[in-house]
Each structure stands twice: as C-alpha cells, then as structure tokens.
C-alpha cells in the first residue's frame, strides 16, 4: 500500500478515526507522517489532515474490512 500523500513510498503509518458510524483511515509513509506532525500528538489532527487532502481516502462502517489499525 502506498502513502496517501506522496503516492510513491510504502505506507508504514496507519491512522484511523471513528466518529459515530463513520470510520476514516489514512495510510502514510514515515516521511509524510513526520511532515504532517503525526509524531506530535499535541499538534496532530487526523480530521485536519484529511480535510487538507480533500476528504478521507476510504470511508466504511466499522467492522466491514476486518482490519484493525492502532
């Protein structure tokens, strides 16, 4: 799976946000994750990251994919 930002490097950081019945996920390479502040929990917002990219890459109800991202 490629990074959702640069589309060139293998994604190794997998983020998931669940709000109500909606799950949004973002897969990033380490470089793009650092650039977007993912390593700083006080300054990172998945919602802001997704909005800056034009919305979520995938939206699905919890449990449909069978994947668990931490």
mmCIF file of the N, C-alpha and C atoms, coordinates in Angstrom:
data_MODEL
# 
_entry.id   MODEL 
# 
loop_
_atom_site.group_PDB 
_atom_site.id 
_atom_site.type_symbol 
_atom_site.label_atom_id 
_atom_site.label_alt_id 
_atom_site.label_comp_id 
_atom_site.label_asym_id 
_atom_site.label_entity_id 
_atom_site.label_seq_id 
_atom_site.pdbx_PDB_ins_code 
_atom_site.Cartn_x 
_atom_site.Cartn_y 
_atom_site.Cartn_z 
_atom_site.occupancy 
_atom_site.B_iso_or_equiv 
_atom_site.pdbx_formal_charge 
_atom_site.auth_seq_id 
_atom_site.auth_comp_id 
_atom_site.auth_asym_id 
_atom_site.auth_atom_id 
_atom_site.pdbx_PDB_model_num 
ATOM 1   N N  . UNK A 1 1  ? 0.845   -1.170 0.000  1.00 0.00 ? 1  UNK A N  1 
ATOM 2   C CA . UNK A 1 1  ? 0.000   0.000  0.000  1.00 0.00 ? 1  UNK A CA 1 
ATOM 3   C C  . UNK A 1 1  ? 0.894   1.238  0.000  1.00 0.00 ? 1  UNK A C  1 
ATOM 4   N N  . UNK A 1 2  ? 0.592   2.177  -0.881 1.00 0.00 ? 2  UNK A N  1 
ATOM 5   C CA . UNK A 1 2  ? 1.391   3.395  -0.992 1.00 0.00 ? 2  UNK A CA 1 
ATOM 6   C C  . UNK A 1 2  ? 0.860   4.493  -0.075 1.00 0.00 ? 2  UNK A C  1 
ATOM 7   N N  . UNK A 1 3  ? 1.731   5.429  0.230  1.00 0.00 ? 3  UNK A N  1 
ATOM 8   C CA . UNK A 1 3  ? 1.388   6.597  1.045  1.00 0.00 ? 3  UNK A CA 1 
ATOM 9   C C  . UNK A 1 3  ? 0.256   7.373  0.384  1.00 0.00 ? 3  UNK A C  1 
ATOM 10  N N  . UNK A 1 4  ? -0.703  7.798  1.190  1.00 0.00 ? 4  UNK A N  1 
ATOM 11  C CA . UNK A 1 4  ? -1.837  8.568  0.691  1.00 0.00 ? 4  UNK A CA 1 
ATOM 12  C C  . UNK A 1 4  ? -1.489  9.994  0.317  1.00 0.00 ? 4  UNK A C  1 
ATOM 13  N N  . UNK A 1 5  ? -0.286  10.465 0.665  1.00 0.00 ? 5  UNK A N  1 
ATOM 14  C CA . UNK A 1 5  ? 0.111   11.828 0.334  1.00 0.00 ? 5  UNK A CA 1 
ATOM 15  C C  . UNK A 1 5  ? 1.057   11.844 -0.862 1.00 0.00 ? 5  UNK A C  1 
ATOM 16  N N  . UNK A 1 6  ? 2.202   11.187 -0.741 1.00 0.00 ? 6  UNK A N  1 
ATOM 17  C CA . UNK A 1 6  ? 3.204   11.251 -1.818 1.00 0.00 ? 6  UNK A CA 1 
ATOM 18  C C  . UNK A 1 6  ? 2.956   10.211 -2.911 1.00 0.00 ? 6  UNK A C  1 
ATOM 19  N N  . UNK A 1 7  ? 2.208   9.181  -2.608 1.00 0.00 ? 7  UNK A N  1 
ATOM 20  C CA . UNK A 1 7  ? 1.869   8.117  -3.567 1.00 0.00 ? 7  UNK A CA 1 
ATOM 21  C C  . UNK A 1 7  ? 3.090   7.415  -4.154 1.00 0.00 ? 7  UNK A C  1 
ATOM 22  N N  . UNK A 1 8  ? 4.254   7.516  -3.474 1.00 0.00 ? 8  UNK A N  1 
ATOM 23  C CA . UNK A 1 8  ? 5.482   6.939  -4.002 1.00 0.00 ? 8  UNK A CA 1 
ATOM 24  C C  . UNK A 1 8  ? 6.126   5.932  -3.064 1.00 0.00 ? 8  UNK A C  1 
ATOM 25  N N  . UNK A 1 9  ? 5.918   6.080  -1.777 1.00 0.00 ? 9  UNK A N  1 
ATOM 26  C CA . UNK A 1 9  ? 6.607   5.281  -0.776 1.00 0.00 ? 9  UNK A CA 1 
ATOM 27  C C  . UNK A 1 9  ? 5.607   4.378  -0.067 1.00 0.00 ? 9  UNK A C  1 
ATOM 28  N N  . UNK A 1 10 ? 6.083   3.212  0.373  1.00 0.00 ? 10 UNK A N  1 
ATOM 29  C CA . UNK A 1 10 ? 5.225   2.279  1.104  1.00 0.00 ? 10 UNK A CA 1 
ATOM 30  C C  . UNK A 1 10 ? 4.721   2.920  2.397  1.00 0.00 ? 10 UNK A C  1 
ATOM 31  N N  . UNK A 1 11 ? 3.431   2.806  2.635  1.00 0.00 ? 11 UNK A N  1 
ATOM 32  C CA . UNK A 1 11 ? 2.835   3.344  3.855  1.00 0.00 ? 11 UNK A CA 1 
ATOM 33  C C  . UNK A 1 11 ? 3.162   2.424  5.033  1.00 0.00 ? 11 UNK A C  1 
ATOM 34  N N  . UNK A 1 12 ? 3.693   3.027  6.090  1.00 0.00 ? 12 UNK A N  1 
ATOM 35  C CA . UNK A 1 12 ? 4.014   2.270  7.298  1.00 0.00 ? 12 UNK A CA 1 
ATOM 36  C C  . UNK A 1 12 ? 3.301   2.837  8.520  1.00 0.00 ? 12 UNK A C  1 
ATOM 37  N N  . UNK A 1 13 ? 2.638   3.971  8.363  1.00 0.00 ? 13 UNK A N  1 
ATOM 38  C CA . UNK A 1 13 ? 1.868   4.593  9.439  1.00 0.00 ? 13 UNK A CA 1 
ATOM 39  C C  . UNK A 1 13 ? 0.400   4.537  9.018  1.00 0.00 ? 13 UNK A C  1 
ATOM 40  N N  . UNK A 1 14 ? -0.433  3.915  9.839  1.00 0.00 ? 14 UNK A N  1 
ATOM 41  C CA . UNK A 1 14 ? -1.840  3.727  9.503  1.00 0.00 ? 14 UNK A CA 1 
ATOM 42  C C  . UNK A 1 14 ? -2.687  4.378  10.592 1.00 0.00 ? 14 UNK A C  1 
ATOM 43  N N  . UNK A 1 15 ? -3.473  5.370  10.200 1.00 0.00 ? 15 UNK A N  1 
ATOM 44  C CA . UNK A 1 15 ? -4.284  6.129  11.150 1.00 0.00 ? 15 UNK A CA 1 
ATOM 45  C C  . UNK A 1 15 ? -5.755  5.836  10.911 1.00 0.00 ? 15 UNK A C  1 
ATOM 46  N N  . UNK A 1 16 ? -6.513  5.745  11.993 1.00 0.00 ? 16 UNK A N  1 
ATOM 47  C CA . UNK A 1 16 ? -7.949  5.512  11.891 1.00 0.00 ? 16 UNK A CA 1 
ATOM 48  C C  . UNK A 1 16 ? -8.666  6.446  12.851 1.00 0.00 ? 16 UNK A C  1 
ATOM 49  N N  . UNK A 1 17 ? -9.737  7.078  12.357 1.00 0.00 ? 17 UNK A N  1 
ATOM 50  C CA . UNK A 1 17 ? -10.575 7.932  13.199 1.00 0.00 ? 17 UNK A CA 1 
ATOM 51  C C  . UNK A 1 17 ? -12.007 7.444  13.049 1.00 0.00 ? 17 UNK A C  1 
ATOM 52  N N  . UNK A 1 18 ? -12.671 7.181  14.177 1.00 0.00 ? 18 UNK A N  1 
ATOM 53  C CA . UNK A 1 18 ? -14.062 6.741  14.155 1.00 0.00 ? 18 UNK A CA 1 
ATOM 54  C C  . UNK A 1 18 ? -14.897 7.794  14.856 1.00 0.00 ? 18 UNK A C  1 
ATOM 55  N N  . UNK A 1 19 ? -15.882 8.315  14.114 1.00 0.00 ? 19 UNK A N  1 
ATOM 56  C CA . UNK A 1 19 ? -16.817 9.285  14.671 1.00 0.00 ? 19 UNK A CA 1 
ATOM 57  C C  . UNK A 1 19 ? -18.216 8.766  14.356 1.00 0.00 ? 19 UNK A C  1 
ATOM 58  N N  . UNK A 1 20 ? -18.945 8.432  15.400 1.00 0.00 ? 20 UNK A N  1 
ATOM 59  C CA . UNK A 1 20 ? -20.271 7.854  15.194 1.00 0.00 ? 20 UNK A CA 1 
ATOM 60  C C  . UNK A 1 20 ? -20.162 6.547  14.435 1.00 0.00 ? 20 UNK A C  1 
ATOM 61  N N  . UNK A 1 21 ? -20.819 6.467  13.302 1.00 0.00 ? 21 UNK A N  1 
ATOM 62  C CA . UNK A 1 21 ? -20.812 5.264  12.470 1.00 0.00 ? 21 UNK A CA 1 
ATOM 63  C C  . UNK A 1 21 ? -19.825 5.366  11.305 1.00 0.00 ? 21 UNK A C  1 
ATOM 64  N N  . UNK A 1 22 ? -19.019 6.423  11.266 1.00 0.00 ? 22 UNK A N  1 
ATOM 65  C CA . UNK A 1 22 ? -18.107 6.638  10.142 1.00 0.00 ? 22 UNK A CA 1 
ATOM 66  C C  . UNK A 1 22 ? -16.661 6.413  10.560 1.00 0.00 ? 22 UNK A C  1 
ATOM 67  N N  . UNK A 1 23 ? -15.958 5.620  9.778  1.00 0.00 ? 23 UNK A N  1 
ATOM 68  C CA . UNK A 1 23 ? -14.543 5.376  10.028 1.00 0.00 ? 23 UNK A CA 1 
ATOM 69  C C  . UNK A 1 23 ? -13.743 5.944  8.856  1.00 0.00 ? 23 UNK A C  1 
ATOM 70  N N  . UNK A 1 24 ? -12.728 6.753  9.176  1.00 0.00 ? 24 UNK A N  1 
ATOM 71  C CA . UNK A 1 24 ? -11.841 7.317  8.168  1.00 0.00 ? 24 UNK A CA 1 
ATOM 72  C C  . UNK A 1 24 ? -10.437 6.799  8.435  1.00 0.00 ? 24 UNK A C  1 
ATOM 73  N N  . UNK A 1 25 ? -9.755  6.394  7.375  1.00 0.00 ? 25 UNK A N  1 
ATOM 74  C CA . UNK A 1 25 ? -8.394  5.908  7.544  1.00 0.00 ? 25 UNK A CA 1 
ATOM 75  C C  . UNK A 1 25 ? -7.446  6.656  6.617  1.00 0.00 ? 25 UNK A C  1 
ATOM 76  N N  . UNK A 1 26 ? -6.201  6.740  7.039  1.00 0.00 ? 26 UNK A N  1 
ATOM 77  C CA . UNK A 1 26 ? -5.161  7.381  6.248  1.00 0.00 ? 26 UNK A CA 1 
ATOM 78  C C  . UNK A 1 26 ? -3.901  6.550  6.417  1.00 0.00 ? 26 UNK A C  1 
ATOM 79  N N  . UNK A 1 27 ? -3.258  6.234  5.310  1.00 0.00 ? 27 UNK A N  1 
ATOM 80  C CA . UNK A 1 27 ? -2.026  5.453  5.315  1.00 0.00 ? 27 UNK A CA 1 
ATOM 81  C C  . UNK A 1 27 ? -0.898  6.346  4.812  1.00 0.00 ? 27 UNK A C  1 
ATOM 82  N N  . UNK A 1 28 ? 0.177   6.476  5.597  1.00 0.00 ? 28 UNK A N  1 
ATOM 83  C CA . UNK A 1 28 ? 1.265   7.391  5.278  1.00 0.00 ? 28 UNK A CA 1 
ATOM 84  C C  . UNK A 1 28 ? 2.616   6.705  5.356  1.00 0.00 ? 28 UNK A C  1 
ATOM 85  N N  . UNK A 1 29 ? 3.575   7.215  4.589  1.00 0.00 ? 29 UNK A N  1 
ATOM 86  C CA . UNK A 1 29 ? 4.958   6.781  4.767  1.00 0.00 ? 29 UNK A CA 1 
ATOM 87  C C  . UNK A 1 29 ? 5.515   7.544  5.976  1.00 0.00 ? 29 UNK A C  1 
ATOM 88  N N  . UNK A 1 30 ? 6.639   7.110  6.500  1.00 0.00 ? 30 UNK A N  1 
ATOM 89  C CA . UNK A 1 30 ? 7.201   7.755  7.689  1.00 0.00 ? 30 UNK A CA 1 
ATOM 90  C C  . UNK A 1 30 ? 7.540   9.214  7.444  1.00 0.00 ? 30 UNK A C  1 
ATOM 91  N N  . UNK A 1 31 ? 8.085   9.535  6.268  1.00 0.00 ? 31 UNK A N  1 
ATOM 92  C CA . UNK A 1 31 ? 8.474   10.920 5.969  1.00 0.00 ? 31 UNK A CA 1 
ATOM 93  C C  . UNK A 1 31 ? 7.252   11.840 5.954  1.00 0.00 ? 31 UNK A C  1 
ATOM 94  N N  . UNK A 1 32 ? 6.189   11.439 5.265  1.00 0.00 ? 32 UNK A N  1 
ATOM 95  C CA . UNK A 1 32 ? 4.986   12.283 5.206  1.00 0.00 ? 32 UNK A CA 1 
ATOM 96  C C  . UNK A 1 32 ? 4.317   12.376 6.571  1.00 0.00 ? 32 UNK A C  1 
ATOM 97  N N  . UNK A 1 33 ? 4.358   11.303 7.356  1.00 0.00 ? 33 UNK A N  1 
ATOM 98  C CA . UNK A 1 33 ? 3.784   11.336 8.701  1.00 0.00 ? 33 UNK A CA 1 
ATOM 99  C C  . UNK A 1 33 ? 4.505   12.365 9.561  1.00 0.00 ? 33 UNK A C  1 
ATOM 100 N N  . UNK A 1 34 ? 5.847   12.375 9.491  1.00 0.00 ? 34 UNK A N  1 
ATOM 101 C CA . UNK A 1 34 ? 6.629   13.370 10.253 1.00 0.00 ? 34 UNK A CA 1 
ATOM 102 C C  . UNK A 1 34 ? 6.316   14.779 9.767  1.00 0.00 ? 34 UNK A C  1 
ATOM 103 N N  . UNK A 1 35 ? 6.254   14.964 8.445  1.00 0.00 ? 35 UNK A N  1 
ATOM 104 C CA . UNK A 1 35 ? 5.976   16.285 7.864  1.00 0.00 ? 35 UNK A CA 1 
ATOM 105 C C  . UNK A 1 35 ? 4.625   16.826 8.327  1.00 0.00 ? 35 UNK A C  1 
ATOM 106 N N  . UNK A 1 36 ? 3.636   15.948 8.450  1.00 0.00 ? 36 UNK A N  1 
ATOM 107 C CA . UNK A 1 36 ? 2.287   16.352 8.861  1.00 0.00 ? 36 UNK A CA 1 
ATOM 108 C C  . UNK A 1 36 ? 2.112   16.406 10.376 1.00 0.00 ? 36 UNK A C  1 
ATOM 109 N N  . UNK A 1 37 ? 3.170   16.098 11.137 1.00 0.00 ? 37 UNK A N  1 
ATOM 110 C CA . UNK A 1 37 ? 3.100   16.215 12.595 1.00 0.00 ? 37 UNK A CA 1 
ATOM 111 C C  . UNK A 1 37 ? 2.471   15.033 13.295 1.00 0.00 ? 37 UNK A C  1 
ATOM 112 N N  . UNK A 1 38 ? 2.419   13.889 12.637 1.00 0.00 ? 38 UNK A N  1 
ATOM 113 C CA . UNK A 1 38 ? 1.797   12.720 13.244 1.00 0.00 ? 38 UNK A CA 1 
ATOM 114 C C  . UNK A 1 38 ? 2.553   12.269 14.485 1.00 0.00 ? 38 UNK A C  1 
ATOM 115 N N  . UNK A 1 39 ? 3.852   12.513 14.549 1.00 0.00 ? 39 UNK A N  1 
ATOM 116 C CA . UNK A 1 39 ? 4.642   12.094 15.714 1.00 0.00 ? 39 UNK A CA 1 
ATOM 117 C C  . UNK A 1 39 ? 4.476   13.032 16.899 1.00 0.00 ? 39 UNK A C  1 
ATOM 118 N N  . UNK A 1 40 ? 3.705   14.113 16.749 1.00 0.00 ? 40 UNK A N  1 
ATOM 119 C CA . UNK A 1 40 ? 3.451   15.062 17.832 1.00 0.00 ? 40 UNK A CA 1 
ATOM 120 C C  . UNK A 1 40 ? 1.964   15.038 18.170 1.00 0.00 ? 40 UNK A C  1 
ATOM 121 N N  . UNK A 1 41 ? 1.534   14.229 19.149 1.00 0.00 ? 41 UNK A N  1 
ATOM 122 C CA . UNK A 1 41 ? 0.114   14.089 19.439 1.00 0.00 ? 41 UNK A CA 1 
ATOM 123 C C  . UNK A 1 41 ? -0.574  15.386 19.838 1.00 0.00 ? 41 UNK A C  1 
ATOM 124 N N  . UNK A 1 42 ? 0.178   16.363 20.341 1.00 0.00 ? 42 UNK A N  1 
ATOM 125 C CA . UNK A 1 42 ? -0.452  17.621 20.741 1.00 0.00 ? 42 UNK A CA 1 
ATOM 126 C C  . UNK A 1 42 ? -0.748  18.520 19.551 1.00 0.00 ? 42 UNK A C  1 
ATOM 127 N N  . UNK A 1 43 ? -0.067  18.308 18.451 1.00 0.00 ? 43 UNK A N  1 
ATOM 128 C CA . UNK A 1 43 ? -0.260  19.183 17.295 1.00 0.00 ? 43 UNK A CA 1 
ATOM 129 C C  . UNK A 1 43 ? -0.852  18.495 16.090 1.00 0.00 ? 43 UNK A C  1 
ATOM 130 N N  . UNK A 1 44 ? -1.324  17.257 16.253 1.00 0.00 ? 44 UNK A N  1 
ATOM 131 C CA . UNK A 1 44 ? -1.819  16.497 15.116 1.00 0.00 ? 44 UNK A CA 1 
ATOM 132 C C  . UNK A 1 44 ? -3.325  16.303 15.185 1.00 0.00 ? 44 UNK A C  1 
ATOM 133 N N  . UNK A 1 45 ? -3.996  16.479 14.059 1.00 0.00 ? 45 UNK A N  1 
ATOM 134 C CA . UNK A 1 45 ? -5.422  16.215 13.952 1.00 0.00 ? 45 UNK A CA 1 
ATOM 135 C C  . UNK A 1 45 ? -5.675  15.449 12.663 1.00 0.00 ? 45 UNK A C  1 
ATOM 136 N N  . UNK A 1 46 ? -6.152  14.214 12.774 1.00 0.00 ? 46 UNK A N  1 
ATOM 137 C CA . UNK A 1 46 ? -6.465  13.424 11.584 1.00 0.00 ? 46 UNK A CA 1 
ATOM 138 C C  . UNK A 1 46 ? -7.536  14.109 10.754 1.00 0.00 ? 46 UNK A C  1 
ATOM 139 N N  . UNK A 1 47 ? -8.511  14.715 11.402 1.00 0.00 ? 47 UNK A N  1 
ATOM 140 C CA . UNK A 1 47 ? -9.570  15.412 10.670 1.00 0.00 ? 47 UNK A CA 1 
ATOM 141 C C  . UNK A 1 47 ? -8.998  16.542 9.824  1.00 0.00 ? 47 UNK A C  1 
ATOM 142 N N  . UNK A 1 48 ? -8.057  17.316 10.391 1.00 0.00 ? 48 UNK A N  1 
ATOM 143 C CA . UNK A 1 48 ? -7.430  18.400 9.625  1.00 0.00 ? 48 UNK A CA 1 
ATOM 144 C C  . UNK A 1 48 ? -6.619  17.854 8.463  1.00 0.00 ? 48 UNK A C  1 
ATOM 145 N N  . UNK A 1 49 ? -5.893  16.757 8.695  1.00 0.00 ? 49 UNK A N  1 
ATOM 146 C CA . UNK A 1 49 ? -5.096  16.149 7.631  1.00 0.00 ? 49 UNK A CA 1 
ATOM 147 C C  . UNK A 1 49 ? -5.992  15.682 6.494  1.00 0.00 ? 49 UNK A C  1 
ATOM 148 N N  . UNK A 1 50 ? -7.073  14.990 6.811  1.00 0.00 ? 50 UNK A N  1 
ATOM 149 C CA . UNK A 1 50 ? -7.984  14.505 5.774  1.00 0.00 ? 50 UNK A CA 1 
ATOM 150 C C  . UNK A 1 50 ? -8.639  15.663 5.028  1.00 0.00 ? 50 UNK A C  1 
ATOM 151 N N  . UNK A 1 51 ? -9.035  16.699 5.750  1.00 0.00 ? 51 UNK A N  1 
ATOM 152 C CA . UNK A 1 51 ? -9.660  17.855 5.108  1.00 0.00 ? 51 UNK A CA 1 
ATOM 153 C C  . UNK A 1 51 ? -8.697  18.560 4.159  1.00 0.00 ? 51 UNK A C  1 
ATOM 154 N N  . UNK A 1 52 ? -7.422  18.623 4.535  1.00 0.00 ? 52 UNK A N  1 
ATOM 155 C CA . UNK A 1 52 ? -6.447  19.302 3.681  1.00 0.00 ? 52 UNK A CA 1 
ATOM 156 C C  . UNK A 1 52 ? -6.175  18.532 2.395  1.00 0.00 ? 52 UNK A C  1 
ATOM 157 N N  . UNK A 1 53 ? -6.527  17.250 2.389  1.00 0.00 ? 53 UNK A N  1 
ATOM 158 C CA . UNK A 1 53 ? -6.314  16.416 1.209  1.00 0.00 ? 53 UNK A CA 1 
ATOM 159 C C  . UNK A 1 53 ? -7.597  16.231 0.411  1.00 0.00 ? 53 UNK A C  1 
ATOM 160 N N  . UNK A 1 54 ? -8.648  16.930 0.782  1.00 0.00 ? 54 UNK A N  1 
ATOM 161 C CA . UNK A 1 54 ? -9.892  16.817 0.042  1.00 0.00 ? 54 UNK A CA 1 
ATOM 162 C C  . UNK A 1 54 ? -10.837 15.754 0.566  1.00 0.00 ? 54 UNK A C  1 
ATOM 163 N N  . UNK A 1 55 ? -10.609 15.284 1.770  1.00 0.00 ? 55 UNK A N  1 
ATOM 164 C CA . UNK A 1 55 ? -11.502 14.301 2.366  1.00 0.00 ? 55 UNK A CA 1 
ATOM 165 C C  . UNK A 1 55 ? -10.814 12.984 2.605  1.00 0.00 ? 55 UNK A C  1 
ATOM 166 N N  . UNK A 1 56 ? -11.552 12.045 3.170  1.00 0.00 ? 56 UNK A N  1 
ATOM 167 C CA . UNK A 1 56 ? -10.973 10.750 3.518  1.00 0.00 ? 56 UNK A CA 1 
ATOM 168 C C  . UNK A 1 56 ? -10.660 9.916  2.287  1.00 0.00 ? 56 UNK A C  1 
ATOM 169 N N  . UNK A 1 57 ? -9.673  9.056  2.409  1.00 0.00 ? 57 UNK A N  1 
ATOM 170 C CA . UNK A 1 57 ? -9.337  8.140  1.334  1.00 0.00 ? 57 UNK A CA 1 
ATOM 171 C C  . UNK A 1 57 ? -10.364 7.016  1.260  1.00 0.00 ? 57 UNK A C  1 
ATOM 172 N N  . UNK A 1 58 ? -10.804 6.560  2.398  1.00 0.00 ? 58 UNK A N  1 
ATOM 173 C CA . UNK A 1 58 ? -11.789 5.487  2.439  1.00 0.00 ? 58 UNK A CA 1 
ATOM 174 C C  . UNK A 1 58 ? -12.743 5.773  3.587  1.00 0.00 ? 58 UNK A C  1 
ATOM 175 N N  . UNK A 1 59 ? -14.007 5.541  3.356  1.00 0.00 ? 59 UNK A N  1 
ATOM 176 C CA . UNK A 1 59 ? -14.988 5.657  4.432  1.00 0.00 ? 59 UNK A CA 1 
ATOM 177 C C  . UNK A 1 59 ? -15.771 4.354  4.439  1.00 0.00 ? 59 UNK A C  1 
ATOM 178 N N  . UNK A 1 60 ? -15.851 3.729  5.597  1.00 0.00 ? 60 UNK A N  1 
ATOM 179 C CA . UNK A 1 60 ? -16.592 2.482  5.724  1.00 0.00 ? 60 UNK A CA 1 
ATOM 180 C C  . UNK A 1 60 ? -17.061 2.333  7.158  1.00 0.00 ? 60 UNK A C  1 
ATOM 181 N N  . UNK A 1 61 ? -18.195 1.694  7.353  1.00 0.00 ? 61 UNK A N  1 
ATOM 182 C CA . UNK A 1 61 ? -18.637 1.445  8.726  1.00 0.00 ? 61 UNK A CA 1 
ATOM 183 C C  . UNK A 1 61 ? -17.658 0.522  9.431  1.00 0.00 ? 61 UNK A C  1 
ATOM 184 N N  . UNK A 1 62 ? -17.494 0.698  10.745 1.00 0.00 ? 62 UNK A N  1 
ATOM 185 C CA . UNK A 1 62 ? -16.584 -0.174 11.490 1.00 0.00 ? 62 UNK A CA 1 
ATOM 186 C C  . UNK A 1 62 ? -16.940 -1.640 11.301 1.00 0.00 ? 62 UNK A C  1 
ATOM 187 N N  . UNK A 1 63 ? -15.923 -2.479 11.174 1.00 0.00 ? 63 UNK A N  1 
ATOM 188 C CA . UNK A 1 63 ? -16.137 -3.902 11.084 1.00 0.00 ? 63 UNK A CA 1 
ATOM 189 C C  . UNK A 1 63 ? -16.266 -4.457 9.681  1.00 0.00 ? 63 UNK A C  1 
ATOM 190 N N  . UNK A 1 64 ? -16.419 -3.613 8.652  1.00 0.00 ? 64 UNK A N  1 
ATOM 191 C CA . UNK A 1 64 ? -16.590 -4.116 7.296  1.00 0.00 ? 64 UNK A CA 1 
ATOM 192 C C  . UNK A 1 64 ? -15.305 -4.686 6.712  1.00 0.00 ? 64 UNK A C  1 
ATOM 193 N N  . UNK A 1 65 ? -14.170 -4.080 6.995  1.00 0.00 ? 65 UNK A N  1 
ATOM 194 C CA . UNK A 1 65 ? -12.935 -4.520 6.373  1.00 0.00 ? 65 UNK A CA 1 
ATOM 195 C C  . UNK A 1 65 ? -12.284 -5.663 7.140  1.00 0.00 ? 65 UNK A C  1 
ATOM 196 N N  . UNK A 1 66 ? -12.584 -5.785 8.411  1.00 0.00 ? 66 UNK A N  1 
ATOM 197 C CA . UNK A 1 66 ? -11.929 -6.807 9.223  1.00 0.00 ? 66 UNK A CA 1 
ATOM 198 C C  . UNK A 1 66 ? -10.538 -6.383 9.692  1.00 0.00 ? 66 UNK A C  1 
ATOM 199 N N  . UNK A 1 67 ? -10.075 -5.184 9.278  1.00 0.00 ? 67 UNK A N  1 
ATOM 200 C CA . UNK A 1 67 ? -8.759  -4.703 9.676  1.00 0.00 ? 67 UNK A CA 1 
ATOM 201 C C  . UNK A 1 67 ? -8.869  -3.893 10.957 1.00 0.00 ? 67 UNK A C  1 
ATOM 202 N N  . UNK A 1 68 ? -7.838  -3.971 11.752 1.00 0.00 ? 68 UNK A N  1 
ATOM 203 C CA . UNK A 1 68 ? -7.753  -3.155 12.962 1.00 0.00 ? 68 UNK A CA 1 
ATOM 204 C C  . UNK A 1 68 ? -6.473  -2.337 12.855 1.00 0.00 ? 68 UNK A C  1 
ATOM 205 N N  . UNK A 1 69 ? -6.593  -1.022 12.935 1.00 0.00 ? 69 UNK A N  1 
ATOM 206 C CA . UNK A 1 69 ? -5.433  -0.138 12.890 1.00 0.00 ? 69 UNK A CA 1 
ATOM 207 C C  . UNK A 1 69 ? -5.304  0.555  14.232 1.00 0.00 ? 69 UNK A C  1 
ATOM 208 N N  . UNK A 1 70 ? -4.129  0.533  14.784 1.00 0.00 ? 70 UNK A N  1 
ATOM 209 C CA . UNK A 1 70 ? -3.899  1.206  16.066 1.00 0.00 ? 70 UNK A CA 1 
ATOM 210 C C  . UNK A 1 70 ? -2.957  2.357  15.875 1.00 0.00 ? 70 UNK A C  1 
# 
